[in-house]
Amino acid sequence: MIQLDEITKAIIAGLKEYLAAYDIKQVIEADQPDPRPAYPFVTFKWLPMTPDGSAQPTRIVSVVPSSDERFESDVQYTYVRNPTLNLSISVYDKARSDQIAMRAMAVRDWFEVHELGNDWLEPLNAVITNATGIQDRDTILDRGVERRQGFDVSIRVIDTVEVRVPTIEKVKITGPEGTKEIDL
């Protein structure tokens, strides 16, 4: 299972720590009904996941101790895939365009510099594979222009699904000679 909640928490914590030097105090999920924080702030939005290119996930079969006390062993099937998560990042500000550009570059740096973003994500089996170029996303509001700049990020993850199947270890056969128990 993809640890999306943990990946999200790591991105928020890592960005907040790094962006404090750029006077950005809030990193929030986009499209929230709550009131917006004070400018400048960063939003993120998870986009649809891109499946990995392989037709079938890798399948690993192993014998594991049974979770049922009546049996010795179970068979565990582990399926491993490497999908790509896609994340849209936007920086919001009321400041001049050069200031928002500087802040957007700082956010993008966090995703591009290995010792920043990837150090936060590697313990979660996730790695940043791409950050697109920064784009202007300004919006005209009733009160003026809201400065926005943003980019998209691709994060490759390990998705593991485990299925445990009980085994048949003994069978009882009843026939004309009586009942016989056979170990398999």
Buried (B, 14 or more C-beta within 10 A) or exposed (E): EBBBEBBBEBBBEBBBEBBEEBEBEBBBEBEEEEEEBEBBBBBBBBEEBEEBEEEEBEEEEEEEEBEEEEBEEBBBEBBBBBBBBBBBBBBBBBBEEEBBBBBBBBBBBBBBEEEBBBEBBEEBBBBBEBBEEBEEBEEEEEEEEBBBBBBBBBBBBBBBEEEEEEEEEEEEEEEEEEEEEEEE
